[in-house]
Structure formats: C-alpha cells, structure tokens
Amino acid sequence: MEASSNESYHETFLSFEDLVDWVSHEREGILHGHLVFDTHLVCFEPPQLTLRLANKAPKDLPQKLELLLKKKKNQDWTIAISDEIGQPTLNEKEKKIQRDRQNAILQEPLVKMVIEAFPGTTLIEN
C-alpha cells in the first residue's frame, strides 16, 4: 500500500519553510514559486499565517493556499496579508546563506594562499 503524501509531514507544520516544502511536494509549482520568491513571512503561528506579498505575487495567493491546505490536509488556516516588512523571502535567505558560505571559504588560509599564488582565481560552486 502506498503512503499518502501527507504522511511524510507533521500534522502541523513546524515552520513556514516546512509549509512551503509541503506545497512543493504537492506539486503546486506556481504556488510554491510565489511562496519562495514573492512572499515575506510576517508571522507564523499555525493555523495562522501572515505574509507581505511582493508586487509579483497574485492577490489571491492566500485563498489558493488556504484551499490547498483544506483540500489536502483537511486543515482550516487563516492567511492574512500585512504591510509589515517581515522577513526576507526564502529565496533571499538562501542567497544570503550561499554568500556567507562563499565568504567563509574565501577566508580559509589554504584558499587565500591559492588565490595569492594564482591571481584572478575565482571560487565557483557546482
């Protein structure tokens, strides 16, 4: 017997990132993309979520997410929109993590020696 996609997730999401990951797992690519690139988390207190929408986000995003949560998890969520700045988007957070990781690597003594020995050397990630 195949497990439903809901069984691999907590009954209640532990974080906004968990919820967004679940949306991806449900193969809701457009909604997932907007959650990653076009929403700023203001407050996450399940079953309530407050977001600030970027200009590119569809105005009905909260309703679409509420409907998906009701349909797939049988959970009633309240998703509000705020003018508060909120957190960076998930995409912005990931880019910062990558920049911080790259900066840490560039501070390693061995890496510094290589860069000094071979001027013009750059760090690239695969």
N, C-alpha and C positions, 0 to 999 in steps of 0.2 A: 504494500500500500504506500503510495507516495504522500509525503508530508506536505501540508499546505504551506504556502509561502509565509503565512502568518506565524507558524510555529517556531520559526527561527528567530523571532524578535520578541522582545519583552512585551508583556501585556500592556505596560505603559512605557512610553519612550523615556529614556534617562536624560536625553539631551536633544537639542534642536538638530544636531548632526545625526543622531540616531533616526530621527523622524525623516530627515532628508534622504538618508541612506535607504530607508524603507521605501520611500517614494520611488527611488531608482530601482529597487528590487521589484517593485510592482510594475516596472516597465512603463512608467509615466515620464518619458524623456523630456517632453516640453515643460511640464510642471517642474520636474527635477532641475532642469536648466535654469528656470526662473528663480527657483529657491536658492540655487548656488550663486548665480551671478547678479540677481536683481532684488534681493531682499536683505534687509538689515534686521537682525534679531534685536528686539527691544526687551521682551520679557518671555520667558518660557516657564510656565507653571501648569503642567498638564492637569486637566484638559483645556487649558487656556494658553493661547499663543498671541503675542503682539509683535507685529512687524512694521517696519517702514518700507514701503515699496519704492524702488528706483523708477525712473521715468519709463524704462523699457518693460517693466512688469505689467501684465494685464490687470486691469482694475478688478476683475472677477477672480483673481488668484485665491483669495481667502475662501470664496464659495466652492471653488474647484477642490481645494484641499480638504475642506470640511466634508464635502460629498464623498471624496475618496476614502477618508477615514471612516465615515459612516458605512459606506458600501463594503469595504474590505475588512475592517476591523470591528465593525458594529460599535464604534465609539462616537459619542457626541462631543465635538470640540467647538470652542468659541475662538475664532481667529479674528483679532481686531487689527485695525490699521492705525498707526500713530505717526505724528510728525516729529517725534523724538529722533535724534540721530541714531541711536542704537549702536550695535557692534558693526565692525566691518563685515562685508559679505563673506560667505565661506570661501569664495574664490580669492578675495583679497587676503584672507587669513592664510590660505595655502601658499600664495605667492610670498608672503612675509616669512613663512617657515622656510621656504626654499632659499630666499635671500639670506636669512640668518644662518642656515646650514652652509651655504656657499662662503659666507664671510668667516665662519668658524674654520672651514677647511683652509681658506687662504691665510689664516693666522698660524697654521701648523708650521713648525720650524722646517721640516723637510720640504714642504710645499714652497715656503719662502725661498729656500736655497735653490730649488729648481727654477723658480721664476727669475731669481737673480742671475743664475747661470745661463738661462735661455731667455733673454729679453723678448718681449712680445708674446710670451706664453700666456694662454688663457685657460681658464677652467670651464669645461663643458660637462654637462650631465647627460647620461644616456638614458 
